[in-house]
Amino acid sequence: MQGFTVKAKSVLAIVLITIAMVGCRGAKKVAYFQDVADSLYYPMYRDRVEFKEPVIQANDILTVQINTLDPDNTAMFSASALDGDKTQSAKGYMVAKDGTIELPLIGNIAVGGLTTTQAKDLIKERVTKYYKDPVVNVRFANFTVMMLGEVGRPGPLTVSNEKMSVVDAIALSGDLGIQGKRDNIMLIREENGKKTFVRLNINSTDIYKSQYFYLKSGDVVYVEPNVVKKRAATYDATRDRLISYVISATTLFTSIYIITTRNN
């Protein structure tokens, strides 16, 4: 009886150790920025890729705000005052195929290929001919990133801040699901008429050095499900029944072997 107890304890210990190892391995895959030690006493520094302002392209929608000392003139330049203008969308001015937008009083102005900062300076220069000390602000109204896969809120993510990183996008979309692969996030970007596919690893701080750390409007971020989720999605009842039979048979033969050994 004593020998049976020792064997049972050994088997139980092996099972518990195996479960603990699997749990640690799973936790390691879930944690972000794993190369930052838990026992960090002094700040750890990482270089970060330089942010480059996106340039305005055809079909972009811009919010243009021009404030002057005269409230009536300010209202005239407001996008809400241009409901009848075919160049004005629900949220701002759509950039035409030739890279221009049409503003009241100013007329057509070429902003394609410029950053919003450069477009602001150009519009301010034009408006200054008519009004003294105008205040101009230009922003993207349709800066949108598509979030797919294992995120809290998949779908289009539209923001007013053009400086958005992949970390920002993940946070704004409700964080990654527990079954999302953090070390193999796919970024899809259209550049020069071609699709670019990139893999990003949010488990490492090296992601801050990637040239794809900052997103561009139109980017697609896809978080792939892990192995457990994939298996659940391809559930096979017949296979699972077979596995259950094998486990039951193995358990039965093991029990018979232990009882026989104990009696001997």
C-alpha positions in Angstrom: 0.0 0.0 0.0 2.9 2.3 0.8 4.4 1.7 -2.6 1.1 2.6 -4.3 1.0 5.9 -2.4 4.5 6.8 -3.4 3.7 6.1 -7.1 0.5 8.0 -6.9 2.3 11.0 -5.4 5.0 10.8 -8.1 2.4 10.8 -10.9 0.6 13.7 -9.3 3.8 15.7 -8.9 4.6 15.1 -12.6 1.1 16.3 -13.7 1.4 19.5 -11.5 4.8 20.3 -12.8 3.6 19.9 -16.4 0.6 22.2 -15.8 2.9 24.8 -14.2 5.3 24.7 -17.1 2.4 25.1 -19.6 1.0 28.0 -17.6 4.3 29.8 -17.5 4.8 29.3 -21.2 1.3 30.7 -21.9 1.9 33.7 -19.6 5.1 34.4 -21.4 3.3 34.7 -24.7 0.7 37.0 -23.3 2.9 39.6 -21.6 4.0 42.7 -23.5 7.6 44.0 -23.7 9.1 40.9 -22.2 12.7 42.2 -22.5 12.0 44.7 -19.7 13.0 42.8 -16.5 10.6 42.4 -13.6 13.4 43.5 -11.3 14.2 46.7 -13.2 15.6 49.3 -10.8 16.9 51.8 -13.2 15.2 53.2 -16.4 15.8 51.2 -19.6 16.1 53.3 -22.7 15.2 52.4 -26.3 15.7 54.4 -29.5 12.5 55.2 -31.3 11.9 55.6 -35.0 11.4 59.2 -36.0 7.9 60.2 -36.8 7.3 61.5 -40.4 4.2 63.5 -41.0 1.9 61.8 -43.6 1.4 63.7 -46.8 -2.0 64.6 -48.3 -3.3 62.5 -51.1 -6.3 62.3 -53.5 -9.5 61.3 -51.8 -8.3 62.4 -48.3 -10.8 64.5 -46.4 -9.4 67.6 -44.6 -10.9 69.7 -41.9 -9.9 73.3 -42.6 -10.6 75.9 -39.9 -9.9 79.6 -40.6 -10.6 82.0 -37.8 -10.6 85.8 -38.4 -11.5 88.8 -36.3 -14.9 88.9 -38.2 -17.3 86.1 -37.0 -19.1 86.2 -40.3 -16.0 85.6 -42.3 -15.0 82.8 -39.9 -18.4 81.2 -40.6 -17.9 81.5 -44.3 -14.7 79.5 -44.1 -16.2 76.9 -41.9 -17.0 73.6 -43.6 -20.4 73.6 -42.1 -21.2 76.7 -44.1 -20.5 74.8 -47.4 -23.2 72.2 -47.4 -24.0 73.0 -51.0 -20.4 72.8 -52.2 -19.8 69.6 -54.0 -16.1 69.6 -52.9 -17.2 69.5 -49.2 -18.0 66.2 -47.6 -19.8 65.5 -44.3 -16.7 66.2 -42.3 -14.5 68.4 -44.4 -13.0 69.0 -47.9 -12.2 66.1 -50.1 -9.0 66.3 -52.0 -9.6 66.0 -55.8 -7.6 63.7 -58.0 -5.4 66.6 -59.0 -4.5 67.2 -55.3 -6.6 70.4 -54.9 -9.4 71.5 -52.6 -11.7 74.5 -53.2 -12.1 77.0 -50.4 -14.4 80.0 -50.4 -12.8 83.3 -51.5 -9.4 81.6 -52.0 -10.5 79.2 -54.7 -8.6 76.1 -55.7 -5.5 75.4 -53.7 -3.0 72.6 -54.3 -2.4 70.6 -51.2 -1.6 67.2 -52.6 1.9 65.9 -51.5 2.0 68.4 -48.6 1.8 67.7 -44.9 -1.0 69.2 -42.9 1.6 71.7 -41.5 2.7 72.8 -45.0 -0.9 73.0 -46.2 -1.8 75.2 -43.2 1.1 77.6 -44.0 0.1 77.7 -47.7 -3.6 78.5 -46.9 -2.6 81.1 -44.3 -0.5 82.8 -46.9 -3.4 83.0 -49.3 -5.9 84.1 -46.6 -3.6 86.9 -45.3 -4.1 88.7 -48.6 -7.7 89.3 -47.5 -7.7 89.3 -43.7 -5.2 90.3 -41.0 -3.6 87.7 -38.7 -5.9 84.8 -39.6 -5.6 81.6 -37.6 -5.5 78.4 -39.7 -5.8 74.8 -38.7 -5.7 71.8 -41.1 -6.2 68.2 -40.0 -7.1 64.9 -41.5 -10.8 64.1 -41.0 -10.5 60.5 -42.3 -7.3 59.1 -40.8 -8.6 55.6 -40.5 -6.9 52.3 -39.6 -8.7 48.9 -39.9 -8.3 46.6 -36.9 -8.9 42.9 -37.5 -8.6 39.7 -35.6 -8.2 39.2 -31.9 -8.8 42.8 -30.7 -11.5 44.1 -28.3 -13.3 46.1 -30.9 -12.5 45.0 -34.5 -13.4 47.4 -37.3 -12.4 50.8 -38.6 -10.6 53.1 -36.2 -10.8 56.8 -37.1 -8.8 59.3 -35.1 -8.2 63.1 -35.4 -4.5 62.7 -34.5 -2.4 61.7 -37.4 0.5 60.6 -35.1 -0.8 57.2 -34.2 1.4 54.2 -33.4 0.5 50.5 -33.5 0.5 50.5 -29.7 -2.0 53.4 -29.7 -4.2 51.6 -32.3 -4.3 48.4 -30.2 -5.2 50.4 -27.0 -7.9 52.4 -28.8 -9.4 49.2 -30.2 -9.9 47.6 -26.8 -6.5 45.9 -26.4 -5.6 42.4 -27.7 -7.7 39.4 -26.8 -6.1 36.8 -24.6 -6.0 34.4 -27.6 -4.2 36.9 -29.9 -0.7 36.3 -31.0 1.4 39.2 -29.7 4.6 38.3 -31.4 3.3 38.0 -34.9 1.0 41.0 -35.6 0.5 41.6 -39.3 0.5 45.1 -40.8 -0.8 45.6 -44.3 0.0 48.8 -46.1 -0.5 50.1 -49.6 2.6 51.9 -50.9 3.2 53.0 -54.5 0.3 50.9 -55.8 1.6 47.7 -54.1 0.6 45.9 -50.9 3.3 45.7 -48.2 3.0 42.9 -45.5 5.0 43.3 -42.3 5.1 41.3 -39.1 5.4 43.1 -35.8 6.3 41.8 -32.3 4.7 43.7 -29.4 6.4 41.3 -26.9 9.6 43.2 -27.5 10.6 46.8 -27.1 12.3 46.6 -30.4 9.0 47.4 -31.9 9.7 51.1 -31.1 12.6 51.0 -33.6 10.5 49.6 -36.5 9.9 51.9 -39.4 6.3 50.7 -39.3 5.7 51.6 -35.7 3.8 54.7 -36.7 0.7 53.9 -38.8 -0.6 55.6 -41.9 -4.2 56.1 -42.9 -5.5 53.1 -44.7 -3.3 50.6 -42.8 -4.7 47.3 -41.8 -3.6 45.7 -38.5 -4.4 42.0 -38.2 -3.9 40.1 -34.9 -3.8 36.4 -35.6 -5.4 33.9 -33.2 -3.1 31.5 -31.3 -3.1 27.8 -31.7 -5.8 27.2 -29.1 -8.2 29.5 -30.9 -7.4 28.0 -34.3 -8.1 24.5 -33.0 -11.4 25.7 -31.4 -12.4 27.2 -34.8 -11.8 23.9 -36.6 -13.5 21.7 -34.0 -13.8 18.1 -35.1 -16.2 16.0 -32.9 -15.1 12.7 -34.4 -11.4 13.4 -33.7 -12.2 14.5 -30.1 -14.2 11.4 -29.4 -11.3 9.3 -30.7 -8.9 11.2 -28.4 -11.3 10.6 -25.5 -11.4 6.9 -26.2 -7.6 6.7 -26.3 -7.2 8.6 -23.0 -9.8 6.4 -21.3 -8.1 3.2 -22.5 -4.7 4.5 -21.4 -6.1 5.4 -18.0 -7.6 2.0 -17.7 -4.5 0.1 -18.6 -2.4 2.3 -16.3 -4.7 1.6 -13.4 -4.6 -2.2 -14.1 -0.8 -2.0 -14.2 -0.5 -0.1 -10.9 -2.9 -2.5 -9.1 -1.1 -5.6 -10.5 2.3 -4.2 -9.5 1.0 -3.4 -6.0 -0.4 -6.9 -5.5 2.9 -8.4 -6.6 
